[in-house]
Amino acid sequence: MFDSRSYEVRQRISIGNKYRIYEGDSPILESAQKKLRLKEDFRFTDPETGTERYRVKADSVLDIAAAYDIVDSQTGERVGAVKREAVSFFKHEYSLLGPDGDLVATIREDNVPLAIARRLLTTLIPFSYEIVTPEGDTVGEANGAFSLRDRYSIDLFDDALDPRLAVVGMVVIDAIEEN
């Protein structure tokens, strides 16, 4: 699990946000967002056994200022966190923080005109994000596909970023933005 540089996320048709994550053709994780919680709570489980693999919890009740901590449920290791940046309503931007809380990358929406069209005209325009290091190097991207439910690919270009942080982080972003 997480040995590749390419992943696909498919939102499942259901009440609430449920996802299945694929590495190649194999499902590696399933996720469901817990509803009616003061703080966001996501569990990522093994699709075959149902064993919890990762847990994501918001550190505060206010969504706008929340950081979402990602923890390996098997080892208790903190993988990192996803934090929303209050840059602009028109262009989503999130910080990926490493296990020690340092900024390791930023996930930002592709461009302002398309972002505005998504917000004001239609959500049928697929979302697209780039993943950039603090030094400005692009280390990955997430590209949506036209689909009834959210479906997108995540491609990492090198080993500069922990794939668990990028993939789990993108699912959290998709769920809280309700793309």
C-alpha positions in Angstrom: 0.0 0.0 0.0 1.3 3.5 -1.0 4.1 2.0 -3.1 3.0 3.8 -6.3 3.0 7.4 -7.5 -0.5 7.2 -9.1 -3.8 6.8 -7.3 -7.4 7.2 -8.1 -10.2 8.3 -5.7 -13.8 7.5 -6.4 -16.6 9.0 -4.4 -19.3 6.3 -3.8 -23.0 7.0 -4.3 -24.5 7.2 -0.9 -25.8 9.5 1.7 -22.8 11.4 3.1 -19.2 11.4 1.8 -17.8 7.9 1.1 -14.8 7.2 -1.0 -12.7 4.3 -2.3 -9.0 4.8 -3.1 -7.2 2.7 -5.7 -3.6 2.0 -6.4 -3.6 0.7 -9.9 -6.7 -1.5 -10.2 -6.6 -2.5 -6.6 -8.7 -0.8 -3.9 -6.5 0.0 -1.0 -8.7 2.1 1.3 -12.3 3.1 1.9 -13.4 6.2 3.8 -16.5 7.6 5.3 -16.9 11.0 6.9 -18.7 10.8 10.2 -21.8 13.0 10.1 -23.3 15.2 12.8 -20.0 15.8 14.6 -18.9 19.1 16.0 -15.4 18.3 14.8 -14.8 16.5 11.4 -13.9 12.8 11.8 -12.8 10.5 8.9 -11.9 6.9 9.2 -10.0 5.1 6.4 -10.3 1.3 6.4 -9.0 -1.7 4.6 -11.7 -2.6 1.9 -11.3 -6.3 2.5 -11.1 -6.6 6.3 -12.6 -3.4 7.5 -9.6 -2.8 9.7 -9.1 0.9 10.4 -5.8 2.1 8.8 -5.9 5.9 9.2 -7.9 8.4 11.2 -8.4 12.1 10.5 -9.8 14.5 13.1 -10.2 18.2 13.0 -8.3 20.0 15.8 -11.1 22.6 16.2 -14.8 23.1 15.7 -14.5 26.0 13.3 -14.0 24.6 9.8 -12.3 27.7 8.4 -9.4 27.5 10.9 -9.2 23.7 11.4 -6.2 21.6 10.8 -7.0 17.9 10.0 -4.5 15.6 11.7 -3.8 12.3 9.9 -2.7 9.4 12.1 -1.7 5.9 11.2 -4.3 3.9 13.3 -2.0 0.8 13.4 1.1 2.5 14.8 -0.3 5.7 16.3 2.3 7.6 14.1 1.3 11.1 13.1 1.5 11.2 9.3 0.9 14.9 9.1 -2.0 17.4 8.7 -4.0 19.3 6.2 -4.8 22.9 7.0 -7.1 25.2 5.0 -5.6 28.6 4.1 -7.9 31.6 4.1 -6.4 32.9 0.8 -9.5 33.4 -1.2 -13.1 32.2 -1.6 -12.4 31.9 -5.3 -9.3 29.6 -5.2 -8.9 26.8 -2.6 -5.5 26.4 -1.0 -4.4 23.9 1.6 -1.1 23.4 3.5 0.2 19.9 4.0 2.1 19.7 7.2 4.6 17.0 8.0 4.6 14.9 11.2 6.5 17.7 13.0 4.1 20.4 11.9 6.4 22.0 9.3 5.0 22.9 5.9 6.0 20.3 3.3 3.7 21.2 0.4 0.7 23.3 -0.7 -2.3 22.0 -2.6 -3.8 24.7 -4.6 -6.6 24.9 -7.1 -5.5 25.3 -10.8 -6.6 28.8 -11.8 -8.9 31.6 -10.7 -11.2 31.8 -13.7 -12.1 28.1 -13.6 -12.4 28.3 -9.8 -14.9 31.2 -10.1 -16.9 29.3 -12.8 -17.0 26.2 -10.5 -18.4 28.3 -7.6 -20.8 30.6 -9.5 -21.9 28.6 -12.6 -21.6 24.9 -12.2 -19.9 22.2 -10.1 -19.8 20.0 -13.2 -16.4 21.5 -14.1 -13.9 19.0 -12.7 -11.6 20.3 -10.0 -7.9 20.3 -10.6 -5.1 21.0 -8.1 -1.4 21.2 -8.1 0.9 20.1 -5.3 3.8 22.4 -4.7 6.7 22.4 -2.2 7.6 25.5 -0.2 10.5 26.1 -2.7 8.0 26.3 -5.5 8.6 22.9 -7.1 5.6 21.0 -8.4 5.6 17.5 -7.0 2.2 16.3 -8.0 -1.3 17.0 -9.2 -4.8 15.9 -8.6 -7.2 16.1 -11.6 -10.9 15.5 -11.6 -12.8 13.6 -14.2 -16.3 14.4 -15.5 -18.5 12.0 -13.5 -21.8 11.9 -11.5 -19.8 11.6 -8.3 -16.3 13.0 -7.6 -13.6 11.0 -9.3 -10.0 12.1 -9.7 -6.5 10.9 -10.2 -3.6 11.9 -8.0 -0.1 11.7 -9.5 3.1 12.3 -7.6 6.2 13.1 -9.6 8.9 12.0 -7.2 9.5 10.8 -3.6 9.6 14.3 -2.1 6.1 13.9 -0.5 4.7 11.1 1.6 1.9 9.6 -0.6 -0.2 8.9 2.5 -0.3 12.6 3.3 -1.1 13.6 -0.3 -3.8 11.0 -1.0 -5.6 11.1 2.4 -5.2 14.9 2.4 -7.0 15.1 -1.0 -9.9 13.0 0.2 -10.3 15.3 3.2 -10.2 18.4 1.0 -12.8 16.9 -1.4 -15.1 16.0 1.5 -14.9 19.3 3.4 -15.2 21.4 0.2 -18.1 19.1 -1.0 -16.8 19.4 -4.5 
